[in-house]
Amino acid sequence: MLRRVVETADQPCLGVSSIYEFGASRPDLKEINAVLATSFRGAVAARVRDAQREGDVAAGLHPEAVAEFLIANIAGIRVAGRGGADRATLTSLADMALRALR
């Protein structure tokens, strides 16, 4: 998942851009982002549980907290990519996020 984020980090992301630009000031966007965030967070948490069963993520970590951590890192990588960070820097950010989960 993070590899794809790195590969596309220089491309626009409507979700990150709308949150970055408007925050919670626009109720219409806030509602859309909340619905999508709930779905995305649930999907990431499910994958974290799979990774815990496979031994790739530490068993003692709370899957929902890990999902929030990963989503925050995804947003950060996307902002860095849009800001011109090179592929090596973006890859390093993704690698550090994944190392934190072991």
Steps between C-alpha positions, in 0.01 A plus 500: 500500500772750591700415187207613285470818707869572438463432128204739468593757767562775246148465362201687644291327766158655545454362850829631640471824306149578622593432862821699470328794331168515684543297818158475663382843382279360224226274642437339160864394460526406866210259460640343182846463655356349818311229309803416287735510797287252693501257209872543431594472868300177529666350194848592623427363848382171346823474303698578817327208673600277207859625528497430874389142437778465242757640743573814297355744756557477875213316665486745792404795282134603480388460134286815499787708642736353241249588229488861621881508508528366147234736365681797656823380338326461165383861521850614596661311213247647256563855624877445481464362147290794386763726654770349282663239724698249293422129479781405741362732768145375455617138511691573820187646660299190406774267626517680835124476542508126436797445734301660780247217475738213570 
